Every structure is written in structure tokens, then in C-alpha cells.
Amino acid sequence: VQLQASGGGLVQAGGSLRLSCVGSGSIFSRSDMAWYRQAPGKQRVLVAHISRDGATRYADSVKGRFTISRDNAKNTVYLQMNSLKPEDTAVYYCHAARTDWVPPYVYWGQGTQVTVSS
């Protein structure tokens, strides 16, 4: 299984970006999907999560600014990021998992850099 993330780049504060993550293989539709980010010198943290049935949850720091969505027909999960701030600068990783599956699984994409200038 491969997860290919794209859409990162350099943007000014207040701008927008949309990240995409395309999954290969047959597991996408039965996976819970998420975006994480890791800033330099910091731990990787959860940004947004979308379950198999479309339920979403967000880190407090991005609520109201970021939106996660998925298109199972395209094996793709998106992260729409609006009103970007310099503190959103990080490498963003997509994540697919089913901890209740037998066997359980977790997959990570390769990461895409988001840089927000002030």
C-alpha cells in the first residue's frame, strides 16, 4: 500500500492550500484517514481525522480553518487549509489505519512541506 501526498508549498499568511493524498490498493475505503504534521524540532501531531463513515475531528489549533474530506471513488483524502498562519509551517503526512482490523494496520505517506511566511 502506498500513500502519495501532494499540494504543499510556500504561501503567505492568510492564504490557502489544499493537500491531497492518493492511496493505492484496496484498503482506502475501509480505512480511517488522517493528516498529521511535524514542525522542525517537534513531535508529529494529529491535525485532522476522518473515519470510514465520514465523521471528522480536528486539532484545536486548526478548527474553523482546516477541512478534511475524502473521495473513496478516487482513493483520495484532502486537507483544505485556509487562513494559514506561520505556525502551520510543517511537513504534513497522510495516514491510513484500522486498529480494529485483523491484522491491524497503519500506513504513512511520504510527507509534503507546507511553509507559511509572515
Secondary structure, DSSP 4 states (H G I P E B T S, - for coil): --EEEE--EEEETT--EEEEEEE-SS-GGGSEEEEEEE-TTS--EEEEEE-TT--EEE-TTTTTTEEEEEEGGGTEEEEEE-S--GGG-EEEEEEEEETTSSS-EEEE---EEEEEE-
